[in-house]
């Protein structure tokens, strides 16, 4: 078994007996390590190659995961890689679960009626993607509560963390793990993340990286469940959602910014994926904000 350094909560906390630490920071490359706590990581921007319990994949904006005690991971090839990191002990969620070292056990204890009814895979040590920004909203609300520490903040934080866990459990029923098995697929994902604003296709990638088109097409769909075109559209629409919610750019400008010259085509793809128009999405985001 590979050796790894164990990080304890006292090493990252400024206070004695701390049970919770939450912070945003720019993550650099980091060798294999494990933790003596639960860790929730949300990727705010950038990319990195992430190895989690020997499974390698690329993390990008909107990805998040929850790690168990003792799970081993590392970061490599980090590019402008910014995270919000939340480390916590089980008693943050349930005082009676002090000493628990398994997230599954913790969830069974505090969400027993809900958890027992779910037939999906465990959410532990899996990579999820925040499709609609709802997880990010919860993360930012938790971070605000943690920073301000107003009266009752611990209970508000706990409720938001439980909501995040329940939403992730729902995802676990339907979503497949996002870690690709083939390094070539990681290269395609990085290629799309760097070039989604431009005209790109899989043939261009294959010529640049010296792969055969049939091989890459096959393993990309095998690992992601999507064709290259479907994945490119998914990334572009996710980026457009961020611009619709976080900027005052015109919809036509946003379409061009994410790689669509034809506004009507952008609108049709957006509606197909998001199930509403860009204008409706922007209005909904303004209400939520």
Secondary structure, 3 states (H helix, E strand, C coil): CCCCEEECHHHHCCCCCCCEEEEEEECCCEEEEEECCEEEEEEEEEEEEEEECCEEEEECCCEEEEECCCCCEEEEEEEEEEEEEEEECHHHCCHHHCCCCCHHHHHHHHCHHHHCCCCCCCCECCCEECCCCHHHHHHHHHHHHHHHCCCCHHHHHHHHHHHHHHHHHHHHHHCCCCCCCCHHHHHHHHHHHHHCCCCCCHHHHHHHHCCCHHHHHHHHHHHHCCCHHHHHHHHHHHHHHHHHHHCCCCHHHHHHHCCCCCHHHHHHHHHHHHCCCHHHHHHHHHHHC
